[in-house]
Amino acid sequence: MRESNENGPQESVTPLEYARTIPGMRTNRTLRVVGIVLASVLGCIVLGTIFLPSLNRRPDQAPRVKCASNMKQIGLAIEMYAMNEHGHFPDDLDTLLETQDLTTSVVNCPSSNDAPAVLPTSQPVGTKFLTSGHVSYIYVGKGLNTQTATPDVVLLYEPLGNHSNSGMNVLFGDFHVEWLSIPEVQPILKQVAAGVFPIRLPPATTQPLPNP
């Protein structure tokens, strides 16, 4: 479309021509949108890998972990006691609590109904305060020392009922703690019933592979 004025005919420009997209602008905008979407998806995947394991964790694992932590503290206290007693372990948990920097709550499994024992301000040496209802663990380290307590020797274990008969935590002679399933604890319980001392965890056995 042409218009004429005093300087002569001129070609007019339709206003819509100014609104035309600059070449490449649409492509760049699309790439930015795609990039944002991909970043959001990747963010969701990362968050899922972080939080989903905790959401799927069995509800009884938290007490098991706290219970294992208690036993590790007890194991450390036994080690400290032995350093001052020529390598000999204490006769019972009462002696350990009297001589080491431990609270009575450390002998309570969070899954049990046991409550921490309340001690008087001055506790006579040799007094038994860990009565029924105040201790969740069974100590079997009496008579052992740093030489006889090998890594397979049981020092402390707990009743199966502490964790709904799903297994139990066990403290061993080198002061490490393991969670053992029902099949794994059966040899230990059989030794307890038979009065075997010291109690040992048998080595794991593997089934021979079938011949081809």
N, C-alpha and C positions, 0 to 999 in steps of 0.2 A: 504494500500500500504506500503510495507516494503522496506527499503534501507539497504544496507550493507556497512560497512566501516571496518577499521582495528580493531575496537572494537567489531565488530560483527553486525548482522542485527538489525536495529532500525525501529520502526514504525513511519512513517511520518504523520504529521498533515496537513490536507487540510486547506489553508488560510481562506476559508469560515467559518471554525469552530469558528474563532475568532470573526466573525461578528454576531454570533448568539445572539439574544436578551436575556438579563438576565431575568430570570423568575420574573414576577411582574412589570418589567419596563413599558411595554405597558399599563398595567392596570392603573398604577399611572399617566402616561401621559394622558390617556383618561379622568381620573377623573379631572385632572387639566384643560383640555380643556372644559369639561362640567361645571366646576366651574366658569370659565371665562365667558362662555356664559350666565349662570344663573345670574351672577353678572351684566352683561351688560343689560339683560332683566329687572332685578329689578331696575337698575338705570334709565332706560327709563320710567318705570312705576312711579317711585317717581317723576321724572321731569315732567311727564305728569300731575300728580295730583297737582303739584305746579303751573304750567303755564297755563294749559287748562282753569281753571275758569276765569283767566284774559283775555284770548283770546276770550272766549265765552261771556264776559260781554257786555251788551248792550252799545253802544257808548254814550248814553245820561246819563249814570250813573255817569261819572266823573263830569259833571257840577252839577248834583244833589248833589253829595257829597260836592263839593266846596260851593254850595249854602247853604247847611245845616251848614257847618262850619261858613259861614258868619252870619247866624242867631244865632248860639251858641255864637259868639262873641258879637252880639247885646244883647242877653239875659244876658250875663255876665255884660255888660255895664249898662243895666237897673238895675240889682241887685246892682251894685256898686253905681249907682245914688240914688237908694232908701235908701241905708244905710246912705247917707248924707242928705236925705230929709224926715226924719221921716217916711220912708216906702212908700212914694208916688212915683209913676212912672212919667216919663217925659210926657209932653203934646205931643211931636212930636220927630221925629228923628233928626231934626235940633238941638234941645236942647241937645239931647244925644251926638251928635258929638261935640258940643261946650264945653261940660263939661267933657267928658270922653276921654280917650286916644284911639281914633279910627280914622282910615283913611276913606276918602269918598268912597274908593273902596269896603268897607265892605257892603255897601248898594246896590251893583251892582251884579245881577245874571249873571254868565258867559255865560248863554244861551241867554241873552237878548242883545239888541243893545244899552243899556244904558252905558254911559261913566262916569267915576268918575268926580265929580265936582271939579273944581280948586278954591281953597280958597285964598283970599289975605293974606298977612303976618299978618295983624291985622284984625280979624273978629269981628265986633260989635256983642254984645250979642243980641239975638233975631232976627238976620237977617235970612231970609229964603233963603237958597242957594240950597236946594234939589228940584229944579224945574223939570219939565217934561224932561225926557231924562237923568236924573242923579240919579234916585232912582228906584229900581226894586221891592221894598217891600211895603206892605201896613200896617201901624202901627195902631192898634186899642186899645192901652193900656191907652189912655188918661182917667184920672179919676179913674184909678185902683190903688191899693196899695198891699202891701204884704199880707194883710188879705183877700182882695176880689179876688185876682188873684189866684184862685185855679188851680190845675193841668189840669182841663178840659177847662179852660178859654183861649181863643185865644188872644195873644198879637200882633202877626205879621203873615202875610201870603203873598203869592205872586200870581199874576195873573196866570191863567192856561196856558196862551200863553208862559210863560217863558220856559216851557218844552214841547212844542208841544202838549198841551192839554192832557198830559198823567197823570197829577196829580200835586201836589204842596207840598212844604215844609211848615210847620206851627210851629211857636214858641208858646209854651203854658206858663201858669202862673207860673209853677215851673221851667221855663227856659229850659225845654227839647224840642227837635225838633223832629218832626215826618214827614215822607213822607206819604201823604195820596193819595189814588187812587181816580179816578173820583167818584165812588159811595160814598166814604167816605167824599168827600168835598162838596157834594150837600147840606147837612144840614147846613153847614157853609155859603155857598153862599146864601141860602134862608134867613138866619138870616141877612146877610149883606144887601140884597135887602129890607128886611122888617124893617131895622133900629133897630134891636134888640141889646141891650147892657146890660151886656157884652155878647159877642158871646161865645157859649159853644159847645164843641164837644159832641154830644149825646153818651151815653154808647152803646157799641156794643150789638146788639140783636142777639139771637140765635133762630133758628127755632125749635119748639118742635119736638121730635122724634115721628114718626108714631107709633100708637099702633100695637103691634104684632098680 
